[in-house]
Amino acid sequence: MQITEVKIFLKEGQDKKLKAYATLTFDNMFVVRNVKVIEGNKGLFVAMPSR
């Protein structure tokens, strides 16, 4: 399985911890939307969508 496309949408606004949303495409057919890039106490981390 390969990641074939990554789209990053930077987030600006009141919530300072949420830095961006991302959409990932695997093998040109499986898409995961609403992946969050969040700044934590120890640096950036990725949160997968809950649904």
mmCIF file as Biopython writes it, N, C-alpha, C and O atoms, coordinates in Angstrom:
data_model
#
loop_
_atom_site.group_PDB
_atom_site.id
_atom_site.type_symbol
_atom_site.label_atom_id
_atom_site.label_alt_id
_atom_site.label_comp_id
_atom_site.label_asym_id
_atom_site.label_entity_id
_atom_site.label_seq_id
_atom_site.pdbx_PDB_ins_code
_atom_site.Cartn_x
_atom_site.Cartn_y
_atom_site.Cartn_z
_atom_site.occupancy
_atom_site.B_iso_or_equiv
_atom_site.auth_seq_id
_atom_site.auth_asym_id
_atom_site.pdbx_PDB_model_num
ATOM 1   N N  . MET A ? 1  ? 0.846   -1.172 0.000  1.0 0.0 1  A 1 
ATOM 2   C CA . MET A ? 1  ? 0.000   0.000  0.000  1.0 0.0 1  A 1 
ATOM 3   C C  . MET A ? 1  ? 0.892   1.236  0.000  1.0 0.0 1  A 1 
ATOM 4   O O  . MET A ? 1  ? 1.832   1.339  0.788  1.0 0.0 1  A 1 
ATOM 5   N N  . GLN A ? 2  ? 0.586   2.163  -0.887 1.0 0.0 2  A 1 
ATOM 6   C CA . GLN A ? 2  ? 1.361   3.392  -1.002 1.0 0.0 2  A 1 
ATOM 7   C C  . GLN A ? 2  ? 0.453   4.602  -0.854 1.0 0.0 2  A 1 
ATOM 8   O O  . GLN A ? 2  ? -0.712  4.571  -1.250 1.0 0.0 2  A 1 
ATOM 9   N N  . ILE A ? 3  ? 0.997   5.662  -0.283 1.0 0.0 3  A 1 
ATOM 10  C CA . ILE A ? 3  ? 0.285   6.925  -0.227 1.0 0.0 3  A 1 
ATOM 11  C C  . ILE A ? 3  ? 0.485   7.603  -1.579 1.0 0.0 3  A 1 
ATOM 12  O O  . ILE A ? 3  ? 1.613   7.925  -1.953 1.0 0.0 3  A 1 
ATOM 13  N N  . THR A ? 4  ? -0.605  7.819  -2.311 1.0 0.0 4  A 1 
ATOM 14  C CA . THR A ? 4  ? -0.487  8.374  -3.658 1.0 0.0 4  A 1 
ATOM 15  C C  . THR A ? 4  ? -0.802  9.859  -3.727 1.0 0.0 4  A 1 
ATOM 16  O O  . THR A ? 4  ? -0.434  10.520 -4.698 1.0 0.0 4  A 1 
ATOM 17  N N  . GLU A ? 5  ? -1.486  10.405 -2.699 1.0 0.0 5  A 1 
ATOM 18  C CA . GLU A ? 5  ? -1.780  11.837 -2.713 1.0 0.0 5  A 1 
ATOM 19  C C  . GLU A ? 5  ? -1.991  12.331 -1.286 1.0 0.0 5  A 1 
ATOM 20  O O  . GLU A ? 5  ? -2.604  11.653 -0.461 1.0 0.0 5  A 1 
ATOM 21  N N  . VAL A ? 6  ? -1.476  13.513 -1.016 1.0 0.0 6  A 1 
ATOM 22  C CA . VAL A ? 6  ? -1.672  14.169 0.277  1.0 0.0 6  A 1 
ATOM 23  C C  . VAL A ? 6  ? -2.069  15.614 0.010  1.0 0.0 6  A 1 
ATOM 24  O O  . VAL A ? 6  ? -1.370  16.337 -0.700 1.0 0.0 6  A 1 
ATOM 25  N N  . LYS A ? 7  ? -3.197  16.030 0.583  1.0 0.0 7  A 1 
ATOM 26  C CA . LYS A ? 7  ? -3.626  17.422 0.489  1.0 0.0 7  A 1 
ATOM 27  C C  . LYS A ? 7  ? -3.675  17.974 1.915  1.0 0.0 7  A 1 
ATOM 28  O O  . LYS A ? 7  ? -4.279  17.368 2.800  1.0 0.0 7  A 1 
ATOM 29  N N  . ILE A ? 8  ? -3.040  19.120 2.130  1.0 0.0 8  A 1 
ATOM 30  C CA . ILE A ? 8  ? -2.992  19.739 3.451  1.0 0.0 8  A 1 
ATOM 31  C C  . ILE A ? 8  ? -3.682  21.093 3.378  1.0 0.0 8  A 1 
ATOM 32  O O  . ILE A ? 8  ? -3.402  21.909 2.501  1.0 0.0 8  A 1 
ATOM 33  N N  . PHE A ? 9  ? -4.591  21.309 4.323  1.0 0.0 9  A 1 
ATOM 34  C CA . PHE A ? 9  ? -5.342  22.556 4.404  1.0 0.0 9  A 1 
ATOM 35  C C  . PHE A ? 9  ? -4.982  23.227 5.726  1.0 0.0 9  A 1 
ATOM 36  O O  . PHE A ? 9  ? -5.394  22.772 6.793  1.0 0.0 9  A 1 
ATOM 37  N N  . LEU A ? 10 ? -4.215  24.304 5.652  1.0 0.0 10 A 1 
ATOM 38  C CA . LEU A ? 10 ? -3.786  25.005 6.856  1.0 0.0 10 A 1 
ATOM 39  C C  . LEU A ? 10 ? -4.977  25.664 7.531  1.0 0.0 10 A 1 
ATOM 40  O O  . LEU A ? 10 ? -5.881  26.168 6.865  1.0 0.0 10 A 1 
ATOM 41  N N  . LYS A ? 11 ? -4.971  25.659 8.853  1.0 0.0 11 A 1 
ATOM 42  C CA . LYS A ? 11 ? -6.063  26.217 9.637  1.0 0.0 11 A 1 
ATOM 43  C C  . LYS A ? 11 ? -5.566  27.428 10.410 1.0 0.0 11 A 1 
ATOM 44  O O  . LYS A ? 11 ? -4.574  27.351 11.135 1.0 0.0 11 A 1 
ATOM 45  N N  . GLU A ? 12 ? -6.254  28.531 10.251 1.0 0.0 12 A 1 
ATOM 46  C CA . GLU A ? 12 ? -5.936  29.735 11.007 1.0 0.0 12 A 1 
ATOM 47  C C  . GLU A ? 12 ? -7.175  30.144 11.773 1.0 0.0 12 A 1 
ATOM 48  O O  . GLU A ? 12 ? -8.292  29.983 11.280 1.0 0.0 12 A 1 
ATOM 49  N N  . GLY A ? 13 ? -6.993  30.667 12.964 1.0 0.0 13 A 1 
ATOM 50  C CA . GLY A ? 13 ? -8.148  31.117 13.723 1.0 0.0 13 A 1 
ATOM 51  C C  . GLY A ? 13 ? -7.906  31.060 15.211 1.0 0.0 13 A 1 
ATOM 52  O O  . GLY A ? 13 ? -6.769  31.113 15.680 1.0 0.0 13 A 1 
ATOM 53  N N  . GLN A ? 14 ? -9.000  30.950 15.949 1.0 0.0 14 A 1 
ATOM 54  C CA . GLN A ? 14 ? -8.946  31.015 17.395 1.0 0.0 14 A 1 
ATOM 55  C C  . GLN A ? 14 ? -8.292  29.793 18.028 1.0 0.0 14 A 1 
ATOM 56  O O  . GLN A ? 14 ? -7.578  29.926 19.022 1.0 0.0 14 A 1 
ATOM 57  N N  . ASP A ? 15 ? -8.520  28.613 17.477 1.0 0.0 15 A 1 
ATOM 58  C CA . ASP A ? 15 ? -7.949  27.389 18.037 1.0 0.0 15 A 1 
ATOM 59  C C  . ASP A ? 15 ? -6.482  27.286 17.639 1.0 0.0 15 A 1 
ATOM 60  O O  . ASP A ? 15 ? -6.172  26.886 16.517 1.0 0.0 15 A 1 
ATOM 61  N N  . LYS A ? 16 ? -5.596  27.633 18.528 1.0 0.0 16 A 1 
ATOM 62  C CA . LYS A ? 16 ? -4.167  27.695 18.213 1.0 0.0 16 A 1 
ATOM 63  C C  . LYS A ? 16 ? -3.518  26.313 18.129 1.0 0.0 16 A 1 
ATOM 64  O O  . LYS A ? 16 ? -2.469  26.172 17.501 1.0 0.0 16 A 1 
ATOM 65  N N  . LYS A ? 17 ? -4.117  25.290 18.746 1.0 0.0 17 A 1 
ATOM 66  C CA . LYS A ? 17 ? -3.508  23.963 18.745 1.0 0.0 17 A 1 
ATOM 67  C C  . LYS A ? 17 ? -3.749  23.209 17.444 1.0 0.0 17 A 1 
ATOM 68  O O  . LYS A ? 17 ? -2.903  22.418 17.027 1.0 0.0 17 A 1 
ATOM 69  N N  . LEU A ? 18 ? -4.875  23.437 16.804 1.0 0.0 18 A 1 
ATOM 70  C CA . LEU A ? 18 ? -5.168  22.793 15.529 1.0 0.0 18 A 1 
ATOM 71  C C  . LEU A ? 18 ? -4.437  23.547 14.428 1.0 0.0 18 A 1 
ATOM 72  O O  . LEU A ? 18 ? -4.729  24.716 14.174 1.0 0.0 18 A 1 
ATOM 73  N N  . LYS A ? 19 ? -3.500  22.892 13.782 1.0 0.0 19 A 1 
ATOM 74  C CA . LYS A ? 19 ? -2.665  23.547 12.768 1.0 0.0 19 A 1 
ATOM 75  C C  . LYS A ? 19 ? -3.158  23.312 11.343 1.0 0.0 19 A 1 
ATOM 76  O O  . LYS A ? 19 ? -3.048  24.202 10.499 1.0 0.0 19 A 1 
ATOM 77  N N  . ALA A ? 20 ? -3.707  22.112 11.061 1.0 0.0 20 A 1 
ATOM 78  C CA . ALA A ? 20 ? -4.116  21.809 9.686  1.0 0.0 20 A 1 
ATOM 79  C C  . ALA A ? 20 ? -5.028  20.596 9.650  1.0 0.0 20 A 1 
ATOM 80  O O  . ALA A ? 20 ? -5.071  19.799 10.587 1.0 0.0 20 A 1 
ATOM 81  N N  . TYR A ? 21 ? -5.756  20.474 8.546  1.0 0.0 21 A 1 
ATOM 82  C CA . TYR A ? 21 ? -6.486  19.260 8.195  1.0 0.0 21 A 1 
ATOM 83  C C  . TYR A ? 21 ? -5.780  18.649 6.997  1.0 0.0 21 A 1 
ATOM 84  O O  . TYR A ? 21 ? -5.143  19.355 6.217  1.0 0.0 21 A 1 
ATOM 85  N N  . ALA A ? 22 ? -5.894  17.335 6.854  1.0 0.0 22 A 1 
ATOM 86  C CA . ALA A ? 22 ? -5.269  16.674 5.710  1.0 0.0 22 A 1 
ATOM 87  C C  . ALA A ? 22 ? -6.212  15.630 5.133  1.0 0.0 22 A 1 
ATOM 88  O O  . ALA A ? 22 ? -7.057  15.076 5.835  1.0 0.0 22 A 1 
ATOM 89  N N  . THR A ? 23 ? -6.048  15.373 3.839  1.0 0.0 23 A 1 
ATOM 90  C CA . THR A ? 23 ? -6.732  14.290 3.143  1.0 0.0 23 A 1 
ATOM 91  C C  . THR A ? 23 ? -5.672  13.403 2.535  1.0 0.0 23 A 1 
ATOM 92  O O  . THR A ? 23 ? -4.799  13.875 1.806  1.0 0.0 23 A 1 
ATOM 93  N N  . LEU A ? 24 ? -5.746  12.111 2.835  1.0 0.0 24 A 1 
ATOM 94  C CA . LEU A ? 24 ? -4.754  11.146 2.347  1.0 0.0 24 A 1 
ATOM 95  C C  . LEU A ? 24 ? -5.421  10.169 1.386  1.0 0.0 24 A 1 
ATOM 96  O O  . LEU A ? 24 ? -6.532  9.702  1.636  1.0 0.0 24 A 1 
ATOM 97  N N  . THR A ? 25 ? -4.738  9.862  0.285  1.0 0.0 25 A 1 
ATOM 98  C CA . THR A ? 25 ? -5.226  8.876  -0.672 1.0 0.0 25 A 1 
ATOM 99  C C  . THR A ? 25 ? -4.216  7.745  -0.765 1.0 0.0 25 A 1 
ATOM 100 O O  . THR A ? 25 ? -3.025  7.976  -0.977 1.0 0.0 25 A 1 
ATOM 101 N N  . PHE A ? 26 ? -4.706  6.513  -0.603 1.0 0.0 26 A 1 
ATOM 102 C CA . PHE A ? 26 ? -3.863  5.316  -0.680 1.0 0.0 26 A 1 
ATOM 103 C C  . PHE A ? 26 ? -4.180  4.558  -1.953 1.0 0.0 26 A 1 
ATOM 104 O O  . PHE A ? 26 ? -5.346  4.289  -2.244 1.0 0.0 26 A 1 
ATOM 105 N N  . ASP A ? 27 ? -3.159  4.213  -2.708 1.0 0.0 27 A 1 
ATOM 106 C CA . ASP A ? 27 ? -3.291  3.416  -3.945 1.0 0.0 27 A 1 
ATOM 107 C C  . ASP A ? 27 ? -4.337  3.968  -4.915 1.0 0.0 27 A 1 
ATOM 108 O O  . ASP A ? 27 ? -5.011  3.197  -5.598 1.0 0.0 27 A 1 
ATOM 109 N N  . ASN A ? 28 ? -4.479  5.290  -4.980 1.0 0.0 28 A 1 
ATOM 110 C CA . ASN A ? 28 ? -5.423  5.959  -5.884 1.0 0.0 28 A 1 
ATOM 111 C C  . ASN A ? 28 ? -6.868  5.516  -5.714 1.0 0.0 28 A 1 
ATOM 112 O O  . ASN A ? 28 ? -7.676  5.700  -6.624 1.0 0.0 28 A 1 
ATOM 113 N N  . MET A ? 29 ? -7.220  4.918  -4.533 1.0 0.0 29 A 1 
ATOM 114 C CA . MET A ? 29 ? -8.606  4.480  -4.387 1.0 0.0 29 A 1 
ATOM 115 C C  . MET A ? 29 ? -9.180  4.602  -2.983 1.0 0.0 29 A 1 
ATOM 116 O O  . MET A ? 29 ? -10.396 4.728  -2.846 1.0 0.0 29 A 1 
ATOM 117 N N  . PHE A ? 30 ? -8.376  4.571  -1.953 1.0 0.0 30 A 1 
ATOM 118 C CA . PHE A ? 30 ? -8.886  4.648  -0.577 1.0 0.0 30 A 1 
ATOM 119 C C  . PHE A ? 30 ? -8.538  6.012  -0.010 1.0 0.0 30 A 1 
ATOM 120 O O  . PHE A ? 30 ? -7.362  6.365  0.078  1.0 0.0 30 A 1 
ATOM 121 N N  . VAL A ? 31 ? -9.562  6.796  0.382  1.0 0.0 31 A 1 
ATOM 122 C CA . VAL A ? 31 ? -9.367  8.172  0.834  1.0 0.0 31 A 1 
ATOM 123 C C  . VAL A ? 31 ? -9.718  8.290  2.310  1.0 0.0 31 A 1 
ATOM 124 O O  . VAL A ? 31 ? -10.762 7.809  2.749  1.0 0.0 31 A 1 
ATOM 125 N N  . VAL A ? 32 ? -8.834  8.937  3.077  1.0 0.0 32 A 1 
ATOM 126 C CA . VAL A ? 32 ? -9.093  9.241  4.482  1.0 0.0 32 A 1 
ATOM 127 C C  . VAL A ? 32 ? -9.115  10.762 4.598  1.0 0.0 32 A 1 
ATOM 128 O O  . VAL A ? 32 ? -8.116  11.433 4.336  1.0 0.0 32 A 1 
ATOM 129 N N  . ARG A ? 33 ? -10.269 11.293 4.994  1.0 0.0 33 A 1 
ATOM 130 C CA . ARG A ? 33 ? -10.438 12.748 5.122  1.0 0.0 33 A 1 
ATOM 131 C C  . ARG A ? 33 ? -10.433 13.150 6.588  1.0 0.0 33 A 1 
ATOM 132 O O  . ARG A ? 33 ? -10.586 12.313 7.477  1.0 0.0 33 A 1 
ATOM 133 N N  . ASN A ? 34 ? -10.255 14.432 6.824  1.0 0.0 34 A 1 
ATOM 134 C CA . ASN A ? 34 ? -10.323 15.031 8.156  1.0 0.0 34 A 1 
ATOM 135 C C  . ASN A ? 34 ? -9.275  14.508 9.132  1.0 0.0 34 A 1 
ATOM 136 O O  . ASN A ? 34 ? -9.541  14.374 10.326 1.0 0.0 34 A 1 
ATOM 137 N N  . VAL A ? 35 ? -8.095  14.217 8.624  1.0 0.0 35 A 1 
ATOM 138 C CA . VAL A ? 35 ? -6.970  13.907 9.501  1.0 0.0 35 A 1 
ATOM 139 C C  . VAL A ? 35 ? -6.482  15.239 10.057 1.0 0.0 35 A 1 
ATOM 140 O O  . VAL A ? 35 ? -6.245  16.175 9.294  1.0 0.0 35 A 1 
ATOM 141 N N  . LYS A ? 36 ? -6.328  15.339 11.378 1.0 0.0 36 A 1 
ATOM 142 C CA . LYS A ? 36 ? -5.965  16.606 12.013 1.0 0.0 36 A 1 
ATOM 143 C C  . LYS A ? 36 ? -4.492  16.612 12.397 1.0 0.0 36 A 1 
ATOM 144 O O  . LYS A ? 36 ? -3.960  15.614 12.882 1.0 0.0 36 A 1 
ATOM 145 N N  . VAL A ? 37 ? -3.847  17.741 12.175 1.0 0.0 37 A 1 
ATOM 146 C CA . VAL A ? 37 ? -2.476  17.965 12.643 1.0 0.0 37 A 1 
ATOM 147 C C  . VAL A ? 37 ? -2.591  18.915 13.835 1.0 0.0 37 A 1 
ATOM 148 O O  . VAL A ? 37 ? -3.037  20.054 13.695 1.0 0.0 37 A 1 
ATOM 149 N N  . ILE A ? 38 ? -2.180  18.428 15.014 1.0 0.0 38 A 1 
ATOM 150 C CA . ILE A ? 38 ? -2.374  19.153 16.260 1.0 0.0 38 A 1 
ATOM 151 C C  . ILE A ? 38 ? -1.032  19.362 16.944 1.0 0.0 38 A 1 
ATOM 152 O O  . ILE A ? 38 ? -0.166  18.487 16.925 1.0 0.0 38 A 1 
ATOM 153 N N  . GLU A ? 39 ? -0.873  20.541 17.554 1.0 0.0 39 A 1 
ATOM 154 C CA . GLU A ? 39 ? 0.339   20.814 18.312 1.0 0.0 39 A 1 
ATOM 155 C C  . GLU A ? 39 ? 0.095   20.447 19.767 1.0 0.0 39 A 1 
ATOM 156 O O  . GLU A ? 39 ? -0.761  21.034 20.429 1.0 0.0 39 A 1 
ATOM 157 N N  . GLY A ? 40 ? 0.855   19.466 20.265 1.0 0.0 40 A 1 
ATOM 158 C CA . GLY A ? 40 ? 0.747   19.027 21.649 1.0 0.0 40 A 1 
ATOM 159 C C  . GLY A ? 40 ? 1.892   19.564 22.487 1.0 0.0 40 A 1 
ATOM 160 O O  . GLY A ? 40 ? 2.656   20.418 22.038 1.0 0.0 40 A 1 
ATOM 161 N N  . ASN A ? 41 ? 2.003   19.065 23.693 1.0 0.0 41 A 1 
ATOM 162 C CA . ASN A ? 41 ? 3.066   19.501 24.600 1.0 0.0 41 A 1 
ATOM 163 C C  . ASN A ? 41 ? 4.455   19.087 24.131 1.0 0.0 41 A 1 
ATOM 164 O O  . ASN A ? 41 ? 5.436   19.778 24.407 1.0 0.0 41 A 1 
ATOM 165 N N  . LYS A ? 42 ? 4.544   17.962 23.422 1.0 0.0 42 A 1 
ATOM 166 C CA . LYS A ? 42 ? 5.834   17.440 22.969 1.0 0.0 42 A 1 
ATOM 167 C C  . LYS A ? 42 ? 6.068   17.619 21.475 1.0 0.0 42 A 1 
ATOM 168 O O  . LYS A ? 42 ? 7.006   17.040 20.926 1.0 0.0 42 A 1 
ATOM 169 N N  . GLY A ? 43 ? 5.234   18.409 20.811 1.0 0.0 43 A 1 
ATOM 170 C CA . GLY A ? 43 ? 5.396   18.647 19.381 1.0 0.0 43 A 1 
ATOM 171 C C  . GLY A ? 43 ? 4.130   18.320 18.615 1.0 0.0 43 A 1 
ATOM 172 O O  . GLY A ? 43 ? 3.065   18.133 19.203 1.0 0.0 43 A 1 
ATOM 173 N N  . LEU A ? 44 ? 4.253   18.252 17.297 1.0 0.0 44 A 1 
ATOM 174 C CA . LEU A ? 44 ? 3.105   17.981 16.431 1.0 0.0 44 A 1 
ATOM 175 C C  . LEU A ? 44 ? 2.762   16.494 16.434 1.0 0.0 44 A 1 
ATOM 176 O O  . LEU A ? 44 ? 3.641   15.641 16.549 1.0 0.0 44 A 1 
ATOM 177 N N  . PHE A ? 45 ? 1.458   16.197 16.303 1.0 0.0 45 A 1 
ATOM 178 C CA . PHE A ? 45 ? 1.028   14.818 16.126 1.0 0.0 45 A 1 
ATOM 179 C C  . PHE A ? 45 ? -0.202  14.792 15.235 1.0 0.0 45 A 1 
ATOM 180 O O  . PHE A ? 45 ? -0.833  15.824 15.004 1.0 0.0 45 A 1 
ATOM 181 N N  . VAL A ? 46 ? -0.538  13.616 14.737 1.0 0.0 46 A 1 
ATOM 182 C CA . VAL A ? 46 ? -1.645  13.423 13.809 1.0 0.0 46 A 1 
ATOM 183 C C  . VAL A ? 46 ? -2.766  12.704 14.530 1.0 0.0 46 A 1 
ATOM 184 O O  . VAL A ? 46 ? -2.529  11.698 15.199 1.0 0.0 46 A 1 
ATOM 185 N N  . ALA A ? 47 ? -3.989  13.209 14.403 1.0 0.0 47 A 1 
ATOM 186 C CA . ALA A ? 47 ? -5.171  12.577 14.967 1.0 0.0 47 A 1 
ATOM 187 C C  . ALA A ? 47 ? -6.040  12.083 13.820 1.0 0.0 47 A 1 
ATOM 188 O O  . ALA A ? 47 ? -6.423  12.855 12.940 1.0 0.0 47 A 1 
ATOM 189 N N  . MET A ? 48 ? -6.345  10.806 13.838 1.0 0.0 48 A 1 
ATOM 190 C CA . MET A ? 48 ? -7.184  10.227 12.798 1.0 0.0 48 A 1 
ATOM 191 C C  . MET A ? 48 ? -8.642  10.595 13.046 1.0 0.0 48 A 1 
ATOM 192 O O  . MET A ? 48 ? -9.019  10.878 14.183 1.0 0.0 48 A 1 
ATOM 193 N N  . PRO A ? 49 ? -9.468  10.597 12.004 1.0 0.0 49 A 1 
ATOM 194 C CA . PRO A ? 49 ? -10.877 10.946 12.176 1.0 0.0 49 A 1 
ATOM 195 C C  . PRO A ? 49 ? -11.599 9.901  13.043 1.0 0.0 49 A 1 
ATOM 196 O O  . PRO A ? 49 ? -11.238 8.724  13.050 1.0 0.0 49 A 1 
ATOM 197 N N  . SER A ? 50 ? -12.608 10.352 13.759 1.0 0.0 50 A 1 
ATOM 198 C CA . SER A ? 50 ? -13.313 9.461  14.676 1.0 0.0 50 A 1 
ATOM 199 C C  . SER A ? 50 ? -14.426 8.666  14.014 1.0 0.0 50 A 1 
ATOM 200 O O  . SER A ? 50 ? -14.976 7.753  14.629 1.0 0.0 50 A 1 
ATOM 201 N N  . ARG A ? 51 ? -14.763 8.986  12.798 1.0 0.0 51 A 1 
ATOM 202 C CA . ARG A ? 51 ? -15.843 8.252  12.108 1.0 0.0 51 A 1 
ATOM 203 C C  . ARG A ? 51 ? -15.331 7.543  10.895 1.0 0.0 51 A 1 
ATOM 204 O O  . ARG A ? 51 ? -16.098 6.879  10.198 1.0 0.0 51 A 1 
#
